[in-house]
Amino acid sequence: MQASLTEKHQVAELLTKLPDESTLEDIQYHLYVLEKIRHGQAEITAGEHVSHEQAIAHFSQWQS
């Protein structure tokens, strides 16, 4: 979805892309995923992220 669209327009666009037989639970799930993606993009823009290498180093500590 385009970043320039308002949240209302993003939801409307999402609804048009979902199948007509989508349940409220399906719609809620897709809205949840959309919000998590937007949150992640905002963190990246703000420089609040770790590199792939940093993530691997962090999670490799958990392996025995």
All heavy atoms as TSV, in Angstrom:
chain	resi	resn	atom	element	x	y	z
A	1	MET	N	N	0.835	-1.177	0.000
A	1	MET	CA	C	0.000	0.000	0.000
A	1	MET	C	C	0.878	1.237	0.000
A	1	MET	O	O	1.940	1.240	0.605
A	1	MET	CB	C	-0.899	0.001	1.228
A	1	MET	CG	C	-1.923	-1.072	1.195
A	1	MET	SD	S	-3.134	-0.845	2.485
A	1	MET	CE	C	-4.043	-2.318	2.211
A	2	GLN	N	N	0.401	2.277	-0.601
A	2	GLN	CA	C	1.176	3.492	-0.719
A	2	GLN	C	C	1.198	4.251	0.595
A	2	GLN	O	O	0.199	4.356	1.293
A	2	GLN	CB	C	0.596	4.384	-1.809
A	2	GLN	CG	C	0.622	3.748	-3.179
A	2	GLN	CD	C	-0.085	4.621	-4.203
A	2	GLN	OE1	O	-0.715	5.600	-3.873
A	2	GLN	NE2	N	0.039	4.231	-5.452
A	3	ALA	N	N	2.368	4.813	0.927
A	3	ALA	CA	C	2.517	5.551	2.170
A	3	ALA	C	C	1.735	6.853	2.167
A	3	ALA	O	O	1.388	7.375	3.206
A	3	ALA	CB	C	3.997	5.818	2.433
A	4	SER	N	N	1.441	7.407	0.989
A	4	SER	CA	C	0.767	8.694	0.910
A	4	SER	C	C	-0.734	8.602	1.175
A	4	SER	O	O	-1.392	9.612	1.358
A	4	SER	CB	C	1.012	9.329	-0.459
A	4	SER	OG	O	0.470	8.523	-1.471
A	5	LEU	N	N	-1.277	7.416	1.199
A	5	LEU	CA	C	-2.702	7.258	1.456
A	5	LEU	C	C	-3.001	7.448	2.938
A	5	LEU	O	O	-2.209	7.090	3.792
A	5	LEU	CB	C	-3.175	5.864	1.037
A	5	LEU	CG	C	-3.108	5.514	-0.439
A	5	LEU	CD1	C	-3.553	4.075	-0.661
A	5	LEU	CD2	C	-3.973	6.450	-1.254
A	6	THR	N	N	-4.172	8.016	3.244
A	6	THR	CA	C	-4.580	8.117	4.637
A	6	THR	C	C	-4.891	6.717	5.161
A	6	THR	O	O	-5.095	5.775	4.381
A	6	THR	CB	C	-5.831	9.002	4.785
A	6	THR	OG1	O	-6.927	8.342	4.137
A	6	THR	CG2	C	-5.612	10.393	4.215
A	7	GLU	N	N	-4.934	6.600	6.461
A	7	GLU	CA	C	-5.237	5.291	7.046
A	7	GLU	C	C	-6.598	4.792	6.583
A	7	GLU	O	O	-6.768	3.609	6.287
A	7	GLU	CB	C	-5.167	5.379	8.562
A	7	GLU	CG	C	-3.755	5.574	9.072
A	7	GLU	CD	C	-3.664	5.690	10.572
A	7	GLU	OE1	O	-4.706	5.613	11.264
A	7	GLU	OE2	O	-2.543	5.864	11.065
A	8	LYS	N	N	-7.577	5.683	6.504
A	8	LYS	CA	C	-8.911	5.289	6.051
A	8	LYS	C	C	-8.856	4.742	4.627
A	8	LYS	O	O	-9.477	3.718	4.321
A	8	LYS	CB	C	-9.853	6.489	6.130
A	8	LYS	CG	C	-11.272	6.180	5.705
A	8	LYS	CD	C	-12.154	7.406	5.856
A	8	LYS	CE	C	-13.556	7.137	5.351
A	8	LYS	NZ	N	-14.412	8.328	5.506
A	9	HIS	N	N	-8.094	5.402	3.758
A	9	HIS	CA	C	-7.972	4.931	2.380
A	9	HIS	C	C	-7.211	3.606	2.307
A	9	HIS	O	O	-7.508	2.769	1.461
A	9	HIS	CB	C	-7.308	5.996	1.505
A	9	HIS	CG	C	-8.212	7.140	1.202
A	9	HIS	ND1	N	-8.026	8.388	1.715
A	9	HIS	CD2	C	-9.337	7.190	0.447
A	9	HIS	CE1	C	-8.994	9.176	1.294
A	9	HIS	NE2	N	-9.803	8.482	0.524
A	10	GLN	N	N	-6.229	3.427	3.183
A	10	GLN	CA	C	-5.505	2.159	3.206
A	10	GLN	C	C	-6.430	1.017	3.599
A	10	GLN	O	O	-6.365	-0.074	3.030
A	10	GLN	CB	C	-4.318	2.233	4.160
A	10	GLN	CG	C	-3.197	3.092	3.638
A	10	GLN	CD	C	-2.037	3.175	4.602
A	10	GLN	OE1	O	-2.156	2.821	5.770
A	10	GLN	NE2	N	-0.916	3.645	4.124
A	11	VAL	N	N	-7.307	1.261	4.569
A	11	VAL	CA	C	-8.264	0.232	4.980
A	11	VAL	C	C	-9.238	-0.062	3.840
A	11	VAL	O	O	-9.528	-1.221	3.551
A	11	VAL	CB	C	-9.016	0.658	6.258
A	11	VAL	CG1	C	-10.169	-0.292	6.562
A	11	VAL	CG2	C	-8.057	0.729	7.435
A	12	ALA	N	N	-9.712	0.976	3.177
A	12	ALA	CA	C	-10.632	0.787	2.056
A	12	ALA	C	C	-9.963	-0.025	0.953
A	12	ALA	O	O	-10.577	-0.933	0.367
A	12	ALA	CB	C	-11.106	2.135	1.524
A	13	GLU	N	N	-8.699	0.273	0.678
A	13	GLU	CA	C	-7.954	-0.476	-0.347
A	13	GLU	C	C	-7.788	-1.938	0.063
A	13	GLU	O	O	-7.968	-2.844	-0.748
A	13	GLU	CB	C	-6.595	0.173	-0.568
A	13	GLU	CG	C	-5.791	-0.461	-1.682
A	13	GLU	CD	C	-4.461	0.243	-1.901
A	13	GLU	OE1	O	-4.432	1.481	-1.903
A	13	GLU	OE2	O	-3.456	-0.479	-2.063
A	14	LEU	N	N	-7.476	-2.150	1.337
A	14	LEU	CA	C	-7.338	-3.512	1.843
A	14	LEU	C	C	-8.639	-4.278	1.673
A	14	LEU	O	O	-8.642	-5.421	1.209
A	14	LEU	CB	C	-6.929	-3.487	3.324
A	14	LEU	CG	C	-6.944	-4.819	4.057
A	14	LEU	CD1	C	-5.848	-5.733	3.525
A	14	LEU	CD2	C	-6.809	-4.610	5.543
A	15	LEU	N	N	-9.746	-3.657	2.028
A	15	LEU	CA	C	-11.048	-4.324	1.924
A	15	LEU	C	C	-11.388	-4.714	0.498
A	15	LEU	O	O	-11.993	-5.764	0.260
A	15	LEU	CB	C	-12.150	-3.444	2.525
A	15	LEU	CG	C	-12.106	-3.275	4.038
A	15	LEU	CD1	C	-13.144	-2.256	4.486
A	15	LEU	CD2	C	-12.291	-4.609	4.746
A	16	THR	N	N	-11.006	-3.882	-0.463
A	16	THR	CA	C	-11.309	-4.214	-1.856
A	16	THR	C	C	-10.475	-5.387	-2.349
A	16	THR	O	O	-10.884	-6.081	-3.276
A	16	THR	CB	C	-11.092	-3.008	-2.792
A	16	THR	OG1	O	-9.722	-2.618	-2.759
A	16	THR	CG2	C	-11.986	-1.849	-2.418
A	17	LYS	N	N	-9.324	-5.620	-1.721
A	17	LYS	CA	C	-8.440	-6.708	-2.153
A	17	LYS	C	C	-8.782	-8.044	-1.501
A	17	LYS	O	O	-8.395	-9.091	-2.005
A	17	LYS	CB	C	-6.981	-6.350	-1.856
A	17	LYS	CG	C	-6.474	-5.218	-2.719
A	17	LYS	CD	C	-5.031	-4.912	-2.419
A	17	LYS	CE	C	-4.536	-3.801	-3.337
A	17	LYS	NZ	N	-3.125	-3.502	-3.114
A	18	LEU	N	N	-9.497	-8.001	-0.378
A	18	LEU	CA	C	-9.857	-9.243	0.306
A	18	LEU	C	C	-11.034	-9.909	-0.396
A	18	LEU	O	O	-11.887	-9.230	-0.968
A	18	LEU	CB	C	-10.222	-8.960	1.762
A	18	LEU	CG	C	-9.070	-8.546	2.675
A	18	LEU	CD1	C	-9.609	-8.173	4.051
A	18	LEU	CD2	C	-8.034	-9.653	2.789
A	19	PRO	N	N	-11.103	-11.236	-0.344
A	19	PRO	CA	C	-12.241	-11.943	-0.954
A	19	PRO	C	C	-13.555	-11.551	-0.277
A	19	PRO	O	O	-13.576	-11.205	0.908
A	19	PRO	CB	C	-11.927	-13.421	-0.691
A	19	PRO	CG	C	-10.504	-13.483	-0.278
A	19	PRO	CD	C	-10.129	-12.149	0.250
A	20	ASP	N	N	-14.642	-11.604	-1.014
A	20	ASP	CA	C	-15.948	-11.243	-0.474
A	20	ASP	C	C	-16.347	-12.119	0.709
A	20	ASP	O	O	-17.103	-11.682	1.574
A	20	ASP	CB	C	-17.025	-11.335	-1.557
A	20	ASP	CG	C	-16.910	-10.218	-2.576
A	20	ASP	OD1	O	-16.272	-9.179	-2.264
A	20	ASP	OD2	O	-17.451	-10.380	-3.685
A	21	GLU	N	N	-15.858	-13.339	0.754
A	21	GLU	CA	C	-16.232	-14.240	1.847
A	21	GLU	C	C	-15.357	-14.074	3.086
A	21	GLU	O	O	-15.432	-14.862	4.026
A	21	GLU	CB	C	-16.219	-15.702	1.381
A	21	GLU	CG	C	-14.883	-16.206	0.879
A	21	GLU	CD	C	-14.625	-15.889	-0.597
A	21	GLU	OE1	O	-15.487	-15.329	-1.282
A	21	GLU	OE2	O	-13.532	-16.202	-1.053
A	22	SER	N	N	-14.540	-13.018	3.136
A	22	SER	CA	C	-13.691	-12.769	4.303
A	22	SER	C	C	-14.550	-12.525	5.536
A	22	SER	O	O	-15.561	-11.828	5.484
A	22	SER	CB	C	-12.802	-11.543	4.071
A	22	SER	OG	O	-11.904	-11.770	3.024
A	23	THR	N	N	-14.106	-13.103	6.643
A	23	THR	CA	C	-14.815	-12.919	7.904
A	23	THR	C	C	-14.264	-11.683	8.613
A	23	THR	O	O	-13.222	-11.136	8.229
A	23	THR	CB	C	-14.607	-14.134	8.819
A	23	THR	OG1	O	-13.212	-14.213	9.161
A	23	THR	CG2	C	-15.055	-15.431	8.150
A	24	LEU	N	N	-14.946	-11.264	9.667
A	24	LEU	CA	C	-14.437	-10.156	10.472
A	24	LEU	C	C	-13.072	-10.503	11.061
A	24	LEU	O	O	-12.190	-9.655	11.166
A	24	LEU	CB	C	-15.420	-9.801	11.588
A	24	LEU	CG	C	-16.677	-9.071	11.154
A	24	LEU	CD1	C	-17.621	-8.865	12.338
A	24	LEU	CD2	C	-16.333	-7.733	10.526
A	25	GLU	N	N	-12.914	-11.759	11.430
A	25	GLU	CA	C	-11.621	-12.210	11.963
A	25	GLU	C	C	-10.526	-12.076	10.904
A	25	GLU	O	O	-9.413	-11.641	11.212
A	25	GLU	CB	C	-11.731	-13.658	12.443
A	25	GLU	CG	C	-10.486	-14.132	13.167
A	25	GLU	CD	C	-10.668	-15.522	13.761
A	25	GLU	OE1	O	-11.808	-15.890	14.112
A	25	GLU	OE2	O	-9.662	-16.230	13.861
A	26	ASP	N	N	-10.827	-12.426	9.664
A	26	ASP	CA	C	-9.862	-12.269	8.564
A	26	ASP	C	C	-9.471	-10.799	8.410
A	26	ASP	O	O	-8.299	-10.460	8.269
A	26	ASP	CB	C	-10.448	-12.750	7.231
A	26	ASP	CG	C	-10.732	-14.235	7.194
A	26	ASP	OD1	O	-10.088	-14.998	7.930
A	26	ASP	OD2	O	-11.629	-14.623	6.411
A	27	ILE	N	N	-10.465	-9.929	8.437
A	27	ILE	CA	C	-10.220	-8.496	8.263
A	27	ILE	C	C	-9.376	-7.962	9.415
A	27	ILE	O	O	-8.423	-7.217	9.202
A	27	ILE	CB	C	-11.555	-7.738	8.134
A	27	ILE	CG1	C	-12.277	-8.173	6.850
A	27	ILE	CG2	C	-11.335	-6.228	8.149
A	27	ILE	CD1	C	-13.731	-7.751	6.775
A	28	GLN	N	N	-9.713	-8.357	10.630
A	28	GLN	CA	C	-8.943	-7.922	11.795
A	28	GLN	C	C	-7.489	-8.372	11.689
A	28	GLN	O	O	-6.576	-7.609	12.012
A	28	GLN	CB	C	-9.561	-8.463	13.083
A	28	GLN	CG	C	-10.854	-7.789	13.463
A	28	GLN	CD	C	-11.495	-8.460	14.661
A	28	GLN	OE1	O	-11.491	-9.681	14.802
A	28	GLN	NE2	N	-12.059	-7.639	15.542
A	29	TYR	N	N	-7.291	-9.600	11.257
A	29	TYR	CA	C	-5.930	-10.114	11.109
A	29	TYR	C	C	-5.150	-9.276	10.098
A	29	TYR	O	O	-4.010	-8.885	10.359
A	29	TYR	CB	C	-5.944	-11.583	10.679
A	29	TYR	CG	C	-4.566	-12.083	10.326
A	29	TYR	CD1	C	-3.644	-12.379	11.329
A	29	TYR	CD2	C	-4.165	-12.217	9.000
A	29	TYR	CE1	C	-2.369	-12.810	11.017
A	29	TYR	CE2	C	-2.886	-12.646	8.690
A	29	TYR	CZ	C	-1.998	-12.940	9.695
A	29	TYR	OH	O	-0.723	-13.350	9.380
A	30	HIS	N	N	-5.737	-8.995	8.963
A	30	HIS	CA	C	-5.044	-8.218	7.929
A	30	HIS	C	C	-4.768	-6.790	8.405
A	30	HIS	O	O	-3.718	-6.222	8.088
A	30	HIS	CB	C	-5.842	-8.235	6.624
A	30	HIS	CG	C	-5.692	-9.519	5.880
A	30	HIS	ND1	N	-6.460	-10.632	6.146
A	30	HIS	CD2	C	-4.844	-9.881	4.901
A	30	HIS	CE1	C	-6.094	-11.624	5.355
A	30	HIS	NE2	N	-5.120	-11.188	4.582
A	31	LEU	N	N	-5.687	-6.207	9.157
A	31	LEU	CA	C	-5.442	-4.881	9.715
A	31	LEU	C	C	-4.297	-4.914	10.727
A	31	LEU	O	O	-3.467	-4.005	10.773
A	31	LEU	CB	C	-6.707	-4.331	10.375
A	31	LEU	CG	C	-7.819	-3.921	9.420
A	31	LEU	CD1	C	-9.090	-3.573	10.206
A	31	LEU	CD2	C	-7.384	-2.761	8.547
A	32	TYR	N	N	-4.248	-5.980	11.526
A	32	TYR	CA	C	-3.165	-6.162	12.496
A	32	TYR	C	C	-1.816	-6.249	11.772
A	32	TYR	O	O	-0.859	-5.577	12.153
A	32	TYR	CB	C	-3.426	-7.430	13.319
A	32	TYR	CG	C	-2.286	-7.833	14.206
A	32	TYR	CD1	C	-2.092	-7.215	15.438
A	32	TYR	CD2	C	-1.408	-8.846	13.827
A	32	TYR	CE1	C	-1.040	-7.594	16.258
A	32	TYR	CE2	C	-0.362	-9.222	14.639
A	32	TYR	CZ	C	-0.182	-8.598	15.856
A	32	TYR	OH	O	0.867	-8.971	16.666
A	33	VAL	N	N	-1.749	-7.054	10.738
A	33	VAL	CA	C	-0.508	-7.211	9.976
A	33	VAL	C	C	-0.115	-5.877	9.331
A	33	VAL	O	O	1.055	-5.473	9.387
A	33	VAL	CB	C	-0.635	-8.328	8.918
A	33	VAL	CG1	C	0.555	-8.337	7.978
A	33	VAL	CG2	C	-0.801	-9.682	9.590
A	34	LEU	N	N	-1.071	-5.172	8.752
A	34	LEU	CA	C	-0.795	-3.878	8.139
A	34	LEU	C	C	-0.211	-2.914	9.165
A	34	LEU	O	O	0.775	-2.228	8.897
A	34	LEU	CB	C	-2.083	-3.298	7.537
A	34	LEU	CG	C	-1.981	-1.892	6.953
A	34	LEU	CD1	C	-0.987	-1.842	5.795
A	34	LEU	CD2	C	-3.356	-1.417	6.499
A	35	GLU	N	N	-0.792	-2.874	10.358
A	35	GLU	CA	C	-0.293	-1.968	11.404
A	35	GLU	C	C	1.112	-2.358	11.838
A	35	GLU	O	O	1.969	-1.497	12.050
A	35	GLU	CB	C	-1.240	-1.975	12.602
A	35	GLU	CG	C	-0.774	-1.110	13.754
A	35	GLU	CD	C	-0.526	0.349	13.392
A	35	GLU	OE1	O	-1.144	0.864	12.438
A	35	GLU	OE2	O	0.300	0.991	14.061
A	36	LYS	N	N	1.386	-3.644	11.968
A	36	LYS	CA	C	2.735	-4.087	12.362
A	36	LYS	C	C	3.761	-3.720	11.294
A	36	LYS	O	O	4.885	-3.326	11.604
A	36	LYS	CB	C	2.752	-5.592	12.636
A	36	LYS	CG	C	1.975	-5.993	13.866
A	36	LYS	CD	C	2.525	-5.288	15.088
A	36	LYS	CE	C	1.732	-5.604	16.330
A	36	LYS	NZ	N	2.216	-4.878	17.510
A	37	ILE	N	N	3.399	-3.843	10.037
A	37	ILE	CA	C	4.305	-3.459	8.948
A	37	ILE	C	C	4.574	-1.960	9.002
A	37	ILE	O	O	5.722	-1.512	8.913
A	37	ILE	CB	C	3.732	-3.876	7.578
A	37	ILE	CG1	C	3.758	-5.398	7.447
A	37	ILE	CG2	C	4.500	-3.207	6.437
A	37	ILE	CD1	C	2.990	-5.940	6.259
A	38	ARG	N	N	3.517	-1.168	9.166
A	38	ARG	CA	C	3.683	0.285	9.241
A	38	ARG	C	C	4.546	0.680	10.432
A	38	ARG	O	O	5.382	1.576	10.335
A	38	ARG	CB	C	2.323	0.965	9.322
A	38	ARG	CG	C	1.537	0.822	8.017
A	38	ARG	CD	C	0.205	1.506	8.050
A	38	ARG	NE	N	0.453	2.944	8.131
A	38	ARG	CZ	C	-0.312	3.783	8.825
A	38	ARG	NH1	N	-1.367	3.342	9.461
A	38	ARG	NH2	N	-0.041	5.058	8.857
A	39	HIS	N	N	4.352	0.002	11.559
A	39	HIS	CA	C	5.159	0.279	12.752
A	39	HIS	C	C	6.632	-0.043	12.481
A	39	HIS	O	O	7.521	0.745	12.835
A	39	HIS	CB	C	4.633	-0.538	13.940
A	39	HIS	CG	C	5.385	-0.327	15.199
A	39	HIS	ND1	N	5.247	0.811	15.975
A	39	HIS	CD2	C	6.303	-1.090	15.820
A	39	HIS	CE1	C	6.040	0.717	17.015
A	39	HIS	NE2	N	6.691	-0.423	16.941
A	40	GLY	N	N	6.891	-1.161	11.854
A	40	GLY	CA	C	8.261	-1.547	11.517
A	40	GLY	C	C	8.912	-0.575	10.546
A	40	GLY	O	O	10.084	-0.214	10.700
A	41	GLN	N	N	8.154	-0.128	9.567
A	41	GLN	CA	C	8.684	0.845	8.613
A	41	GLN	C	C	9.023	2.159	9.306
A	41	GLN	O	O	10.045	2.790	9.009
A	41	GLN	CB	C	7.681	1.078	7.478
A	41	GLN	CG	C	7.553	-0.099	6.550
A	41	GLN	CD	C	6.429	0.060	5.541
A	41	GLN	OE1	O	5.421	0.722	5.796
A	41	GLN	NE2	N	6.593	-0.578	4.388
A	42	ALA	N	N	8.191	2.574	10.250
A	42	ALA	CA	C	8.454	3.810	10.997
A	42	ALA	C	C	9.714	3.672	11.843
A	42	ALA	O	O	10.517	4.610	11.941
A	42	ALA	CB	C	7.258	4.161	11.874
A	43	GLU	N	N	9.917	2.497	12.441
A	43	GLU	CA	C	11.128	2.262	13.228
A	43	GLU	C	C	12.376	2.320	12.344
A	43	GLU	O	O	13.391	2.889	12.739
A	43	GLU	CB	C	11.058	0.921	13.945
A	43	GLU	CG	C	10.138	0.920	15.140
A	43	GLU	CD	C	10.137	-0.410	15.871
A	43	GLU	OE1	O	10.539	-1.440	15.286
A	43	GLU	OE2	O	9.719	-0.414	17.041
A	44	ILE	N	N	12.294	1.734	11.170
A	44	ILE	CA	C	13.424	1.769	10.247
A	44	ILE	C	C	13.731	3.207	9.849
A	44	ILE	O	O	14.886	3.632	9.862
A	44	ILE	CB	C	13.155	0.887	9.014
A	44	ILE	CG1	C	13.175	-0.588	9.412
A	44	ILE	CG2	C	14.171	1.165	7.907
A	44	ILE	CD1	C	12.672	-1.531	8.337
A	45	THR	N	N	12.700	3.965	9.523
A	45	THR	CA	C	12.876	5.361	9.148
A	45	THR	C	C	13.529	6.159	10.275
A	45	THR	O	O	14.370	7.021	10.035
A	45	THR	CB	C	11.522	5.998	8.769
A	45	THR	OG1	O	10.976	5.271	7.666
A	45	THR	CG2	C	11.669	7.451	8.386
A	46	ALA	N	N	13.174	5.832	11.517
A	46	ALA	CA	C	13.716	6.532	12.682
A	46	ALA	C	C	15.089	5.999	13.083
A	46	ALA	O	O	15.681	6.484	14.045
A	46	ALA	CB	C	12.743	6.421	13.852
A	47	GLY	N	N	15.584	4.984	12.368
A	47	GLY	CA	C	16.887	4.411	12.688
A	47	GLY	C	C	16.864	3.460	13.866
A	47	GLY	O	O	17.902	3.144	14.437
A	48	GLU	N	N	15.683	3.008	14.242
A	48	GLU	CA	C	15.524	2.107	15.385
A	48	GLU	C	C	15.439	0.654	14.917
A	48	GLU	O	O	14.416	0.003	15.045
A	48	GLU	CB	C	14.269	2.485	16.176
A	48	GLU	CG	C	14.279	3.900	16.692
A	48	GLU	CD	C	12.939	4.323	17.254
A	48	GLU	OE1	O	11.983	3.521	17.228
A	48	GLU	OE2	O	12.844	5.464	17.708
A	49	HIS	N	N	16.518	0.170	14.361
A	49	HIS	CA	C	16.525	-1.200	13.862
A	49	HIS	C	C	17.919	-1.788	14.032
A	49	HIS	O	O	18.863	-1.080	14.359
A	49	HIS	CB	C	16.104	-1.227	12.391
A	49	HIS	CG	C	17.058	-0.490	11.490
A	49	HIS	ND1	N	17.058	0.881	11.386
A	49	HIS	CD2	C	18.054	-0.940	10.672
A	49	HIS	CE1	C	18.011	1.248	10.542
A	49	HIS	NE2	N	18.625	0.168	10.098
A	50	VAL	N	N	18.014	-3.076	13.845
A	50	VAL	CA	C	19.309	-3.761	13.871
A	50	VAL	C	C	19.539	-4.382	12.505
A	50	VAL	O	O	18.593	-4.717	11.792
A	50	VAL	CB	C	19.385	-4.844	14.976
A	50	VAL	CG1	C	19.262	-4.233	16.353
A	50	VAL	CG2	C	18.333	-5.913	14.784
A	51	SER	N	N	20.791	-4.544	12.172
A	51	SER	CA	C	21.122	-5.165	10.896
A	51	SER	C	C	20.886	-6.666	10.973
A	51	SER	O	O	20.730	-7.242	12.053
A	51	SER	CB	C	22.594	-4.895	10.547
A	51	SER	OG	O	23.431	-5.620	11.436
A	52	HIS	N	N	20.887	-7.287	9.820
A	52	HIS	CA	C	20.740	-8.739	9.750
A	52	HIS	C	C	21.859	-9.412	10.533
A	52	HIS	O	O	21.632	-10.364	11.282
A	52	HIS	CB	C	20.740	-9.187	8.288
A	52	HIS	CG	C	20.543	-10.654	8.098
A	52	HIS	ND1	N	19.336	-11.263	8.282
A	52	HIS	CD2	C	21.428	-11.635	7.755
A	52	HIS	CE1	C	19.469	-12.562	8.056
A	52	HIS	NE2	N	20.716	-12.808	7.732
A	53	GLU	N	N	23.063	-8.902	10.379
A	53	GLU	CA	C	24.218	-9.464	11.077
A	53	GLU	C	C	24.069	-9.333	12.590
A	53	GLU	O	O	24.408	-10.247	13.343
A	53	GLU	CB	C	25.509	-8.787	10.608
A	53	GLU	CG	C	25.892	-9.111	9.169
A	53	GLU	CD	C	25.078	-8.336	8.132
A	53	GLU	OE1	O	24.435	-7.309	8.473
A	53	GLU	OE2	O	25.055	-8.769	6.969
A	54	GLN	N	N	23.559	-8.189	13.062
A	54	GLN	CA	C	23.344	-7.998	14.495
A	54	GLN	C	C	22.297	-8.977	15.022
A	54	GLN	O	O	22.436	-9.521	16.119
A	54	GLN	CB	C	22.910	-6.561	14.781
A	54	GLN	CG	C	23.996	-5.537	14.574
A	54	GLN	CD	C	23.455	-4.124	14.631
A	54	GLN	OE1	O	22.395	-3.823	14.063
A	54	GLN	NE2	N	24.177	-3.232	15.303
A	55	ALA	N	N	21.246	-9.198	14.253
A	55	ALA	CA	C	20.200	-10.133	14.669
A	55	ALA	C	C	20.747	-11.551	14.757
A	55	ALA	O	O	20.466	-12.279	15.713
A	55	ALA	CB	C	19.020	-10.068	13.702
A	56	ILE	N	N	21.543	-11.950	13.774
A	56	ILE	CA	C	22.139	-13.291	13.797
A	56	ILE	C	C	23.043	-13.442	15.016
A	56	ILE	O	O	22.994	-14.459	15.718
A	56	ILE	CB	C	22.918	-13.568	12.491
A	56	ILE	CG1	C	21.934	-13.733	11.332
A	56	ILE	CG2	C	23.810	-14.802	12.630
A	56	ILE	CD1	C	22.589	-13.846	9.979
A	57	ALA	N	N	23.874	-12.433	15.292
A	57	ALA	CA	C	24.758	-12.491	16.450
A	57	ALA	C	C	23.954	-12.596	17.750
A	57	ALA	O	O	24.309	-13.373	18.642
A	57	ALA	CB	C	25.668	-11.262	16.476
A	58	HIS	N	N	22.885	-11.852	17.845
A	58	HIS	CA	C	22.059	-11.880	19.043
A	58	HIS	C	C	21.410	-13.253	19.245
A	58	HIS	O	O	21.466	-13.823	20.332
A	58	HIS	CB	C	20.988	-10.798	18.959
A	58	HIS	CG	C	20.042	-10.795	20.128
A	58	HIS	ND1	N	20.393	-10.291	21.359
A	58	HIS	CD2	C	18.774	-11.253	20.239
A	58	HIS	CE1	C	19.368	-10.439	22.188
A	58	HIS	NE2	N	18.377	-11.010	21.518
A	59	PHE	N	N	20.804	-13.788	18.199
A	59	PHE	CA	C	20.102	-15.050	18.320
A	59	PHE	C	C	21.053	-16.248	18.380
A	59	PHE	O	O	20.684	-17.302	18.907
A	59	PHE	CB	C	19.075	-15.214	17.200
A	59	PHE	CG	C	17.897	-14.301	17.354
A	59	PHE	CD1	C	17.668	-13.286	16.458
A	59	PHE	CD2	C	17.031	-14.441	18.429
A	59	PHE	CE1	C	16.595	-12.419	16.609
A	59	PHE	CE2	C	15.961	-13.585	18.597
A	59	PHE	CZ	C	15.737	-12.575	17.691
A	60	SER	N	N	22.249	-16.098	17.897
A	60	SER	CA	C	23.205	-17.214	17.973
A	60	SER	C	C	23.614	-17.484	19.419
A	60	SER	O	O	24.030	-18.582	19.753
A	60	SER	CB	C	24.432	-16.933	17.115
A	60	SER	OG	O	25.189	-15.883	17.649
A	61	GLN	N	N	23.453	-16.505	20.283
A	61	GLN	CA	C	23.756	-16.683	21.701
A	61	GLN	C	C	22.791	-17.676	22.346
A	61	GLN	O	O	23.108	-18.283	23.373
A	61	GLN	CB	C	23.675	-15.355	22.450
A	61	GLN	CG	C	24.678	-14.335	21.996
A	61	GLN	CD	C	24.432	-12.964	22.610
A	61	GLN	OE1	O	23.565	-12.796	23.432
A	61	GLN	NE2	N	25.218	-11.984	22.185
A	62	TRP	N	N	21.616	-17.840	21.773
A	62	TRP	CA	C	20.603	-18.733	22.331
A	62	TRP	C	C	20.848	-20.193	21.969
A	62	TRP	O	O	20.278	-21.087	22.583
A	62	TRP	CB	C	19.222	-18.341	21.852
A	62	TRP	CG	C	18.764	-16.997	22.352
A	62	TRP	CD1	C	19.433	-16.148	23.192
A	62	TRP	CD2	C	17.543	-16.366	22.035
A	62	TRP	NE1	N	18.682	-15.030	23.406
A	62	TRP	CE2	C	17.515	-15.119	22.718
A	62	TRP	CE3	C	16.461	-16.712	21.254
A	62	TRP	CZ2	C	16.455	-14.246	22.631
A	62	TRP	CZ3	C	15.398	-15.826	21.163
A	62	TRP	CH2	C	15.399	-14.609	21.856
A	63	GLN	N	N	21.653	-20.431	20.955
A	63	GLN	CA	C	21.919	-21.804	20.525
A	63	GLN	C	C	22.982	-22.428	21.426
A	63	GLN	O	O	23.901	-21.776	21.861
A	63	GLN	CB	C	22.387	-21.844	19.071
A	63	GLN	CG	C	21.318	-21.390	18.101
A	63	GLN	CD	C	21.839	-21.380	16.676
A	63	GLN	OE1	O	23.031	-21.368	16.430
A	63	GLN	NE2	N	20.922	-21.374	15.726
A	64	SER	N	N	22.827	-23.713	21.676
A	64	SER	CA	C	23.840	-24.386	22.508
A	64	SER	C	C	24.940	-24.967	21.691
A	64	SER	O	O	24.870	-25.284	20.594
A	64	SER	CB	C	23.234	-25.499	23.318
A	64	SER	OG	O	21.911	-25.701	23.209
